Amino acid sequence: MAHVAEWKKEEVKDLKELINGYEVVGIANLSDIPARQLQKMRQNLRDKATIRMSKKTLISLALDDSNNKKDNINILSNHMDGQPALIFTDMNPFKLFKILEDSKTAAPAKAGAVPSEDIVVPKGDTGFPPGPILGELQQIGIPAKIDKGKIVVQKDQVVVKAGEEVSAKVAGILTRLDIQPMEVGIDLKAAYENETVYTADLLTIDEEQTLSDIQRAFAQAFNLSVNAVIFTKESMPAIIQNAATKSLNLAFNASVLTSKTTEMLLSKAYSQMLAVAAEASGKDSDAVDEELLEKLASTATSAPEAEEKKEEKPDEEEEEEEQEEDAAAGLGALFG
């Protein structure tokens, strides 16, 4: 039986204690992170999470031995890339992922690095005077020329495509141009919580899109609850307003006298009376008494005056009326 070094046993024991002592366990890749930046990231996470680097075999052993207490946690072994490290925290995996992503910083491209996106040298003045660098730029495919005593890139140029390795020549030129196309930071590959492993693609959330989706879902749920008369704290005012409007319309159209409809119905009856009187007087002037004729005459006189006042109304008042009509139309569409 092969001898196992004592320090390895202690390391696996320590890792198991950490795994079982936290709600969330993440597996991360710490490759290509300068020691100074890694130290700073550790300090920033000191009160939020604990990072523990170790050998892949020891991490796998600790995860396998912890699987009896935390089902499926050994799946994290499938996501070990580069220089693996375990991250222990009690915050939810999505918040952990966001904090780690926000802490990433721009970095120069090193020879052999593989970018996740195209590396582009932008069009414009490089700031360099004429010299050997012009030929170096042209050698790696960058369209450059001398213009007004400066070396100028004529158009945006992709020098490394996503997924391809950065050559030593390209890395050197990018550094001289002060282009930092890479990101340095803790790359969270997966996180475990409550028997579920969340991979990085699931942890990546578009906050603006998510907020927009929630707002749209709320509006749809609100409309549904109003139209289906489902009482909630949010829908009750709209349902009551809708019911009040419909009951008022019903009472008015059915000529039911209430404190709110009486004045409206009297006004309607008066208008109908004048209309009948006007039609009758047109056929036979003796069919309408003098009192009604006077009322018809005063109505005919006041109508042009009202029309004239309406035409003279300032533009601001007309705009307010249009806004009120638009608002009423919007409410009508919302409440049926």
C-alpha positions in Angstrom: 0.0 0.0 0.0 1.4 3.4 -1.1 2.4 5.7 1.7 0.4 9.0 1.8 2.2 12.0 3.1 0.8 13.3 6.4 0.4 16.9 5.0 -1.9 15.6 2.3 -4.2 13.9 4.8 -4.3 17.2 6.8 -5.0 19.2 3.7 -8.0 16.9 2.7 -9.3 17.1 6.3 -9.1 20.9 6.3 -10.9 21.1 3.0 -13.6 18.8 4.2 -14.2 20.9 7.2 -14.5 24.0 5.1 -16.8 22.3 2.6 -19.2 21.1 5.4 -19.0 24.5 7.2 -20.4 26.7 4.5 -23.7 26.8 2.6 -22.1 27.5 -0.8 -18.9 26.0 -2.3 -17.5 27.3 -5.5 -14.8 26.0 -7.8 -12.7 28.7 -9.5 -9.7 29.1 -11.9 -6.9 31.3 -10.6 -4.6 31.0 -13.6 -2.6 34.0 -14.8 -3.6 36.2 -11.8 -0.6 38.2 -10.6 0.2 37.5 -6.9 -0.4 41.2 -5.9 -3.9 41.2 -7.5 -4.8 37.9 -6.0 -3.8 39.2 -2.6 -6.0 42.2 -3.1 -9.0 40.1 -4.1 -8.5 37.9 -1.1 -8.6 41.1 1.1 -11.8 42.3 -0.6 -13.5 39.0 0.0 -12.2 38.6 3.5 -15.6 39.1 5.3 -17.6 37.5 2.4 -15.8 34.4 1.3 -12.7 32.2 1.9 -10.5 31.1 -1.0 -8.4 28.0 -0.6 -6.0 26.8 -3.3 -4.9 23.2 -3.4 -3.9 20.3 -5.7 -6.5 18.9 -8.0 -6.3 15.4 -6.6 -6.7 16.7 -3.0 -9.7 18.8 -4.0 -11.3 15.8 -5.7 -10.7 13.6 -2.6 -12.2 16.2 -0.3 -15.3 16.7 -2.5 -15.8 12.9 -2.8 -15.5 12.4 0.9 -18.0 15.2 1.5 -20.6 13.8 -0.8 -22.2 11.7 2.0 -23.2 14.9 3.8 -23.7 17.1 0.7 -25.3 15.2 -2.2 -23.9 16.0 -5.7 -21.0 18.2 -4.4 -18.5 15.9 -6.0 -19.8 17.2 -9.4 -17.7 20.3 -8.8 -14.7 18.1 -9.7 -15.8 18.2 -13.3 -15.2 21.9 -13.4 -11.6 22.1 -12.4 -9.6 24.1 -14.9 -6.1 25.7 -14.8 -5.1 26.5 -11.2 -8.2 25.3 -9.2 -9.3 26.8 -6.0 -12.3 26.3 -3.7 -14.3 29.3 -2.6 -16.4 29.0 0.6 -19.2 31.4 1.4 -22.7 31.7 2.8 -23.9 34.2 0.2 -26.0 32.9 -2.7 -24.0 31.7 -5.8 -25.4 34.5 -8.1 -24.2 37.2 -5.7 -20.8 35.6 -5.4 -20.5 35.3 -9.2 -21.4 39.0 -9.6 -18.9 40.2 -7.0 -16.1 38.1 -8.6 -17.0 39.4 -12.1 -17.1 43.0 -11.0 -13.7 42.7 -9.3 -12.0 41.7 -12.6 -9.6 44.3 -14.1 -8.1 44.9 -17.5 -4.7 43.4 -18.2 -2.1 43.2 -21.1 -2.3 40.2 -23.4 0.5 37.7 -22.8 2.0 35.4 -25.4 -0.1 32.2 -25.5 -3.2 33.8 -23.9 -6.5 32.9 -25.5 -9.0 35.7 -25.5 -12.8 35.1 -25.3 -13.5 38.0 -27.7 -11.7 39.4 -30.7 -8.8 41.7 -30.0 -9.1 44.9 -32.0 -6.5 47.6 -32.6 -8.7 50.8 -33.1 -8.3 53.3 -35.9 -6.5 56.5 -34.9 -3.2 58.1 -33.9 -0.8 55.8 -32.1 1.2 58.6 -30.7 4.4 57.2 -32.1 6.7 59.2 -34.4 7.9 57.6 -37.7 10.2 54.7 -36.9 10.7 50.9 -36.9 7.3 50.3 -35.2 5.6 51.2 -38.4 7.0 48.1 -40.0 6.2 46.0 -37.0 2.6 47.1 -37.1 2.4 46.2 -40.8 4.0 42.8 -40.2 1.1 41.7 -38.0 -1.5 43.0 -40.5 -2.3 46.4 -39.0 -2.9 49.0 -41.8 -0.7 51.9 -40.6 0.9 54.9 -42.3 2.6 58.2 -41.4 0.3 61.2 -41.2 1.4 64.7 -40.1 4.5 63.3 -38.4 2.7 60.5 -36.5 2.0 56.8 -37.1 -1.7 56.4 -37.7 -3.8 53.2 -37.9 -6.1 53.7 -40.9 -9.0 51.4 -39.8 -10.0 49.1 -36.9 -8.2 45.9 -37.3 -8.8 42.5 -35.6 -5.3 41.1 -34.7 -6.4 38.1 -32.7 -9.8 36.3 -33.1 -11.7 34.9 -30.2 -10.4 31.4 -29.2 -7.0 31.9 -30.9 -3.6 32.2 -29.1 -1.9 35.5 -28.9 1.5 35.4 -30.5 4.6 37.0 -28.9 4.8 39.7 -31.6 1.2 40.7 -31.2 1.5 40.7 -27.4 4.5 43.0 -27.7 2.7 45.5 -30.1 -0.4 45.5 -27.9 1.6 46.4 -24.8 3.4 49.2 -26.6 0.1 50.6 -27.8 -1.2 50.4 -24.2 -4.1 48.1 -25.3 -5.1 45.8 -22.4 -7.7 43.4 -24.0 -7.6 40.7 -21.3 -9.4 40.5 -18.0 -7.7 39.3 -14.8 -9.7 38.0 -12.0 -11.1 35.0 -10.2 -13.0 32.9 -12.8 -15.8 31.1 -11.0 -16.6 27.9 -13.0 -19.4 26.5 -10.9 -21.0 26.8 -7.4 -22.8 24.3 -5.2 -25.9 25.1 -3.0 -28.6 22.8 -1.6 -27.6 19.8 -3.7 -27.5 21.8 -6.9 -24.5 22.8 -9.0 -24.8 26.0 -10.9 -22.4 26.5 -13.8 -21.0 29.8 -14.9 -23.5 30.2 -17.8 -26.4 29.8 -15.4 -24.9 32.3 -13.0 -24.4 35.0 -15.7 -27.4 37.3 -15.4 -28.2 40.4 -17.5 -29.5 42.7 -14.8 -31.2 45.1 -17.2 -33.0 42.3 -19.0 -34.0 40.6 -15.8 -35.4 43.9 -14.4 -37.3 44.5 -17.6 -38.7 40.9 -17.5 -39.9 41.4 -13.9 -41.6 44.7 -14.7 -43.3 43.2 -17.7 -44.4 40.2 -15.7 -45.8 42.5 -13.0 -47.8 44.5 -15.5 -49.2 41.3 -17.1 -50.1 39.9 -13.7 -51.7 43.2 -12.7 -53.9 43.3 -15.8 -54.9 39.7 -15.3 -55.9 40.2 -11.7 -57.9 43.3 -12.6 -59.7 41.7 -15.6 -60.3 38.4 -13.7 -61.3 40.4 -10.5 -58.7 38.7 -8.3 -58.3 40.8 -5.2 -54.8 41.8 -4.2 -53.3 44.8 -2.5 -52.3 46.2 -5.9 -55.4 45.3 -7.9 -58.1 46.3 -5.4 -58.0 50.1 -6.2 -58.2 49.5 -9.9 -61.0 46.9 -9.5 -63.0 49.2 -7.3 -62.5 52.1 -9.7 -63.5 49.9 -12.7 -66.6 48.7 -10.8 -67.6 52.3 -9.9 -67.2 53.5 -13.5 -69.3 50.6 -14.8 -72.0 51.0 -12.2 -72.3 54.8 -12.9 -72.6 54.1 -16.6 -75.2 51.4 -16.0 -77.3 53.7 -13.7 -77.1 56.5 -16.2 -78.1 54.4 -19.2 -80.9 52.7 -17.2 -82.1 56.2 -15.9 -81.6 55.1 -12.2 -81.7 58.2 -10.0 -78.9 58.4 -7.5 -76.9 61.2 -5.9 -74.4 60.9 -8.8 -76.7 60.4 -11.7 -79.6 62.8 -10.9 -77.9 65.9 -12.3 -76.6 64.0 -15.3 -80.0 62.6 -16.1 -81.7 66.0 -15.7 -79.2 67.5 -18.0 -79.8 64.7 -20.5 -83.6 65.2 -20.3 -83.3 68.9 -20.7 -81.2 68.5 -23.8 -83.6 66.0 -25.2 -86.5 68.3 -24.5 -84.8 71.1 -26.4 -84.1 68.8 -29.3 -87.7 67.8 -29.5 -88.9 71.4 -29.3 -86.5 72.5 -32.0 -87.7 69.7 -34.3 -91.4 70.5 -33.6 -90.9 74.3 -34.1 -89.3 73.6 -37.4 -92.4 71.9 -38.6 -95.0 74.1 -36.9 -94.1 77.3 -35.0 -97.3 77.1 -33.0 -96.4 73.7 -31.6 -94.0 75.3 -29.1 -94.9 77.9 -26.5 -93.0 81.2 -26.1 -91.0 80.0 -23.1 -89.5 77.1 -25.1 -88.9 79.4 -28.1 -86.9 81.8 -25.8 -84.8 78.9 -24.5 -84.2 77.6 -28.0 -83.1 81.1 -29.1 -80.8 81.5 -26.1 -79.3 78.1 -26.8 -78.7 79.0 -30.4 -77.0 82.3 -29.3 -74.8 80.7 -26.7 -73.6 77.9 -29.0 -71.5 80.2 -31.3 -70.1 82.0 -28.3 -69.0 78.7 -26.7 -67.4 77.7 -30.0 -65.6 81.0 -30.3 -64.2 80.7 -26.7 -63.0 77.2 -27.6 -61.2 78.4 -30.6 -59.6 81.2 -28.6 -58.4 78.8 -25.9 -54.6 79.0 -25.4 -52.5 76.2 -26.8 -51.4 75.1 -23.4 -55.1 74.4 -22.4 -55.6 72.5 -25.6 -52.5 70.4 -24.9 -53.8 69.7 -21.4 -57.2 68.5 -22.8 -55.4 66.2 -25.3 -53.3 64.8 -22.5 -56.4 64.2 -20.4 -58.1 62.4 -23.3 -55.0 60.3 -23.9 -54.9 59.4 -20.2 -58.6 58.5 -20.3 -58.1 56.3 -23.3 -55.2 54.6 -21.6 -57.3 53.9 -18.5 -60.1 52.7 -20.7 -57.8 50.2 -22.4 -56.5 49.1 -19.0 -59.8 48.7 -17.2 -61.9 47.5 -20.0 
